[in-house]
Amino acid sequence: MSNPPPPVAATAAAAPSSHSCKVILANTIAKVLVSEIQAGLTALNHQRQSQHQHEHVPQPPHLLGILANADPAAQTYARWTEKTCHDLGFAYTLLQVEKDSVEETILAANANPLYDGIIVYYPIYGGRQDQYLQNVVSVDKDVEGLSHLYIFNMYQNVRFLENAENPSAAPARKSILPCTPLAVIKILEYLHIYNPILPYGNRLFGRTVCVVNRSEVVGRPLAALLANDGACVYSVDVSGVQQFTRGEGIRKRKHEVVDKEGWTIEHCAPLCDVVITGVPGEAYKFPCHLLKEGAVCINFSSEKNFPPEVKERASIYVPAIGKVTIVVLLRNLLRVVQNRQAQLQLEQEQRSEGRDASHGVSSPLSNTKTQAQPELVPAPTDMSATTMNGVAS
Amino acid sequence: MSNPPPPVAATAAAAPSSHSCKVILANTIAKVLVSEIQAGLTALNHQRQSQHQHEHVPQPPHLLGILANADPAAQTYARWTEKTCHDLGFAYTLLQVEKDSVEETILAANANPLYDGIIVYYPIYGGRQDQYLQNVVSVDKDVEGLSHLYIFNMYQNVRFLENAENPSAAPARKSILPCTPLAVIKILEYLHIYNPILPYGNRLFGRTVCVVNRSEVVGRPLAALLANDGACVYSVDVSGVQQFTRGEGIRKRKHEVVDKEGWTIEHCAPLCDVVITGVPGEAYKFPCHLLKEGAVCINFSSEKNFPPEVKERASIYVPAIGKVTIVVLLRNLLRVVQNRQAQLQLEQEQRSEGRDASHGVSSPLSNTKTQAQPELVPAPTDMSATTMNGVAS
């Protein structure tokens, strides 16, 4: 006994390998979201059946696509939308129209109860004129989350369309987030970058993220969303580096932006746990020698922004996200239908209480009486209850 | 429609608060482990009943405590062991003996089939003489994971007592890890610092951890375990800073250690996602201004190594770990009993195959014929299968 035995035959824990990077395809992540959406759709159908006993088989949510260009990417997106709708049990109609008919087509669809959601395949004119069209779509049918109300809420870190503490039994309607940034967030949740031990709304606290792209459509909203969830975000584009954070100890209610004078990707990339790229064009390749050991790398560009060497340093690599984005679009469609259900429930409650329905919360398009600026809403005391939201739930 | 509606009343996502740190008590984490242990105990009892039909109520695993000092900390530990054993359905016996009877008491307990596990409450002599006693305890009953075999396996990143790919139906016996380091690992798992998306054995890849304490009992083994699981670990004590890693791209099979000449806590703490302290004495307080925003802070010292300001910067703070450690001790007791069951199953298989049992894998104490140095074991090709282990499972 005084002579301890020599070590016993054993199995090594981790074999030497060319790299330790786990490549995760968008399809794998999309499948998880598909199950969630299907469960949500089933619940919605049950709810609708119990509300309207005469309708035994409720119509599935119906998405209208409006295509007014010959852009092959837009056409592919339209085809994929149709396929995914059918796979998941949603209805889909595509209208192909001339550019100068888009506005009236949207207005007609806004008013047509057949359609629950509307997606317009951009670019049509590009720039400000497309932004104008995005605001023509009714917020009640905006599944892309591109109307001003939703964009404003997103930047302001406002997650509900009414005060979640209202006394109604109807669930508070959730603000809609733009599809591609939300797809990235859903990917980060799947990858356990969001820490579920932390309270909703703070689950990226301690994470440092680099977003290479600061477009108004994806890069800037994404940086804002991640910072609103507690991350320290470096937003990088040709004009330089900006830092998005909720300040020291994430004490602020929403993110703030600081220009990092003189900084380049060389300064911020090595600090980052997560690097997200979305640079158009084949020419751009992320300089992988700047990656922190074990960084998580996600590319949302249709081009491969990361060269193969990414696997030498990254712990996780997601080479493309398109399949998640399209599923998130349908998640948003389900969300606008759920919001409408909540709205109906609220109106029913108000009628049954004998109150004049016109004083209650109504459609944001038809009634602004109950609206308040976010700063007028009292700060909630129980964060974990009030931060349940479309982002991290 | 051309004039989008103003923003609607809404709920802010995160209220301003004095800090955003989540304090998590050891008790909360211990409860999760208790459920796992109780499930394991139930499964073990079923297995024993089916193997020995005549014994209808198998005896619960029995832990022997040997106390040979008047150290109040050791006495408290002994009392807590007894209470926790009884709460969880294990049997416990405490023997209080004189220092010079400890060795013969251990030898008698090694040979006594009544006892499944043995814990000796150190210090007895301190230093090398205590280390000698740790090796007197039979490895088959060593619930503290302090015998040389287990310590050697731990540093070598060897997680099983035999090749996990052996053709037997009996599960491969797992090496036992020392309680306090394992408790810290279980806490890091609970806190989602281990990323379950990554393969077993690599789940800390991308994490940077600081361990302030490099004792042979906790600090050094802990740094080694974390580095073996893929982390970059800075081990800090009065003599300086060492870095433990599995090298670039965690390509190495086990950790290696590099002296960081001239480094102090000032250099490494700001790089760390996780800071773990275990400094004895009231005087030591971790310099919280060095913490990275949103760091995770865990203290395993019986003194409060973090001052209250830790909450100003940390995302998660675990002020003490004792209750987890004691539950991990019983997890180890269950593990040695499970290992013995696996051993019995293997021996039965070999007998039923008509082979001479003496050629099979036997107790590490009684038979060394099948033992091989770890480097002789072929590297497994499927990492996710072969790295299931006591650490990250």
Contacts between the chains, C-beta under 8 A, distances in Angstrom:
chain1	res1	chain2	res2	distance
A	1	B	107	6.7
A	1	B	110	7.6
A	1	B	135	7.8
A	1	B	136	5.6
A	2	B	132	7.7
A	2	B	135	7.8
A	2	B	136	7.5
A	4	B	135	4.6
A	4	B	147	6.5
A	4	B	148	4.3
A	4	B	149	6.6
A	5	B	139	7.2
A	5	B	149	6.2
A	5	B	364	5.4
A	5	B	365	6.1
A	5	B	368	6.2
A	5	B	371	7.9
A	6	B	368	6.4
A	6	B	371	6.2
A	7	B	149	6.0
A	7	B	152	5.0
A	7	B	153	6.6
A	7	B	156	7.5
A	7	B	158	7.3
A	7	B	371	7.0
A	7	B	373	6.8
A	7	B	374	7.0
A	8	B	149	6.6
A	8	B	161	5.1
A	8	B	162	6.7
A	8	B	364	4.8
A	8	B	368	7.8
A	8	B	370	8.0
A	8	B	371	4.9
A	9	B	162	5.6
A	9	B	163	5.8
A	9	B	370	5.9
A	9	B	371	5.1
A	9	B	372	4.0
A	9	B	374	8.0
A	9	B	376	7.6
A	9	B	377	6.3
A	10	B	153	6.2
A	10	B	156	7.8
A	10	B	158	3.9
A	10	B	159	7.3
A	10	B	160	5.4
A	10	B	161	6.5
A	10	B	162	6.9
A	10	B	163	7.1
A	10	B	175	7.2
A	10	B	372	8.0
A	10	B	374	5.4
A	10	B	377	6.3
A	11	B	158	7.0
A	11	B	159	6.5
A	11	B	160	4.6
A	11	B	162	7.7
A	11	B	163	5.3
A	11	B	164	4.2
A	11	B	165	7.0
A	11	B	172	7.0
A	11	B	377	6.1
A	11	B	380	6.5
A	11	B	386	5.5
A	12	B	157	6.5
A	12	B	158	6.4
A	12	B	253	5.2
A	12	B	254	7.8
A	12	B	374	6.1
A	12	B	377	6.3
A	12	B	379	6.3
A	12	B	380	6.9
A	12	B	386	7.6
A	13	B	157	4.6
A	13	B	158	7.1
A	13	B	159	5.0
A	13	B	200	7.8
A	13	B	201	4.3
A	13	B	228	6.4
A	13	B	253	7.4
A	13	B	254	7.7
A	13	B	386	7.6
A	13	B	387	4.8
A	13	B	389	6.2
A	14	B	157	7.1
A	14	B	199	7.8
A	14	B	201	4.2
A	14	B	202	6.1
A	14	B	228	7.9
A	14	B	230	8.0
A	14	B	246	7.6
A	14	B	250	7.5
A	14	B	253	6.1
A	14	B	383	5.8
A	14	B	387	5.7
A	15	B	253	7.0
A	15	B	379	4.1
A	15	B	380	5.3
A	15	B	381	6.8
A	15	B	383	5.6
A	15	B	386	7.6
A	16	B	251	5.8
A	16	B	252	6.9
A	16	B	253	5.9
A	16	B	379	6.4
A	17	B	251	7.0
A	17	B	383	7.3
A	19	B	249	5.5
A	19	B	251	7.5
A	20	B	202	5.5
A	20	B	205	6.1
A	20	B	230	7.4
A	20	B	249	5.6
A	20	B	250	4.8
A	20	B	251	6.8
A	21	B	249	7.8
A	22	B	197	6.9
A	22	B	198	6.0
A	22	B	199	6.9
A	24	B	197	7.4
A	107	B	1	6.8
A	110	B	1	7.7
A	132	B	2	7.7
A	135	B	1	7.8
A	135	B	2	7.8
A	135	B	4	4.7
A	136	B	1	5.6
A	136	B	2	7.6
A	139	B	5	7.2
A	147	B	4	6.5
A	148	B	4	4.3
A	149	B	4	6.5
A	149	B	5	6.2
A	149	B	7	6.0
A	149	B	8	6.7
A	152	B	7	5.1
A	153	B	7	6.6
A	153	B	10	6.3
A	156	B	7	7.4
A	156	B	10	7.8
A	157	B	12	6.6
A	157	B	13	4.6
A	157	B	14	7.1
A	158	B	7	7.3
A	158	B	10	4.0
A	158	B	11	7.0
A	158	B	12	6.5
A	158	B	13	7.1
A	159	B	10	7.4
A	159	B	11	6.6
A	159	B	13	5.1
A	160	B	10	5.5
A	160	B	11	4.6
A	161	B	8	5.1
A	161	B	10	6.5
A	162	B	8	6.6
A	162	B	9	5.6
A	162	B	10	6.9
A	162	B	11	7.8
A	163	B	9	5.8
A	163	B	10	7.0
A	163	B	11	5.3
A	164	B	11	4.3
A	165	B	11	7.0
A	172	B	11	7.1
A	175	B	10	7.3
A	190	B	197	7.5
A	191	B	195	7.6
A	191	B	197	5.5
A	192	B	192	6.2
A	192	B	195	4.9
A	192	B	196	6.4
A	192	B	197	5.4
A	195	B	191	7.6
A	195	B	192	4.9
A	195	B	315	7.7
A	196	B	192	6.4
A	197	B	22	6.9
A	197	B	24	7.4
A	197	B	190	7.5
A	197	B	191	5.5
A	197	B	192	5.4
A	197	B	316	6.6
A	198	B	22	6.0
A	198	B	315	6.1
A	198	B	316	7.2
A	199	B	14	7.9
A	199	B	22	6.9
A	200	B	13	7.9
A	201	B	13	4.3
A	201	B	14	4.2
A	202	B	14	6.2
A	202	B	20	5.5
A	202	B	315	7.5
A	205	B	20	6.1
A	205	B	293	7.8
A	205	B	294	4.2
A	205	B	315	4.2
A	206	B	273	6.4
A	206	B	292	7.3
A	206	B	293	6.9
A	206	B	294	2.7
A	206	B	295	6.3
A	206	B	296	6.9
A	206	B	315	4.5
A	207	B	294	7.1
A	228	B	13	6.5
A	228	B	14	8.0
A	230	B	20	7.4
A	230	B	294	7.1
A	230	B	315	7.8
A	232	B	293	6.5
A	232	B	294	7.8
A	246	B	14	7.6
A	248	B	293	7.0
A	248	B	312	8.0
A	248	B	313	7.9
A	249	B	19	5.5
A	249	B	20	5.6
A	249	B	21	7.8
A	249	B	293	7.2
A	249	B	312	5.6
A	249	B	313	6.3
A	250	B	14	7.5
A	250	B	20	4.8
A	250	B	293	7.8
A	250	B	294	7.4
A	251	B	16	5.8
A	251	B	17	7.0
A	251	B	19	7.5
A	251	B	20	6.8
A	252	B	16	7.0
A	253	B	12	5.2
A	253	B	13	7.3
A	253	B	14	6.0
A	253	B	15	7.0
A	253	B	16	5.9
A	254	B	12	7.8
A	254	B	13	7.7
A	273	B	206	6.4
A	273	B	273	7.8
A	292	B	206	7.3
A	293	B	205	7.8
A	293	B	206	6.9
A	293	B	232	6.5
A	293	B	248	7.0
A	293	B	249	7.2
A	293	B	250	7.8
A	294	B	205	4.2
A	294	B	206	2.7
A	294	B	207	7.1
A	294	B	230	7.1
A	294	B	232	7.8
A	294	B	250	7.4
A	295	B	206	6.3
A	296	B	206	6.9
A	312	B	248	8.0
A	312	B	249	5.6
A	313	B	248	7.9
A	313	B	249	6.3
A	315	B	195	7.7
A	315	B	198	6.1
A	315	B	202	7.5
A	315	B	205	4.2
A	315	B	206	4.5
A	315	B	230	7.8
A	316	B	197	6.6
A	316	B	198	7.2
A	364	B	5	5.3
A	364	B	8	4.9
A	365	B	5	6.2
A	368	B	5	6.2
A	368	B	6	6.4
A	368	B	8	7.9
A	370	B	8	8.0
A	370	B	9	5.9
A	371	B	5	7.9
A	371	B	6	6.2
A	371	B	7	7.0
A	371	B	8	4.9
A	371	B	9	5.1
A	372	B	9	4.0
A	372	B	10	8.0
A	373	B	7	6.8
A	374	B	7	7.0
A	374	B	9	8.0
A	374	B	10	5.3
A	374	B	12	6.1
A	376	B	9	7.6
A	377	B	9	6.4
A	377	B	10	6.3
A	377	B	11	6.1
A	377	B	12	6.2
A	379	B	12	6.3
A	379	B	15	4.0
A	379	B	16	6.4
A	380	B	11	6.5
A	380	B	12	6.9
A	380	B	15	5.3
A	381	B	15	6.8
A	383	B	14	5.8
A	383	B	15	5.7
A	383	B	17	7.3
A	386	B	11	5.4
A	386	B	12	7.6
A	386	B	13	7.5
A	386	B	15	7.6
A	387	B	13	4.8
A	387	B	14	5.8
A	389	B	13	6.3
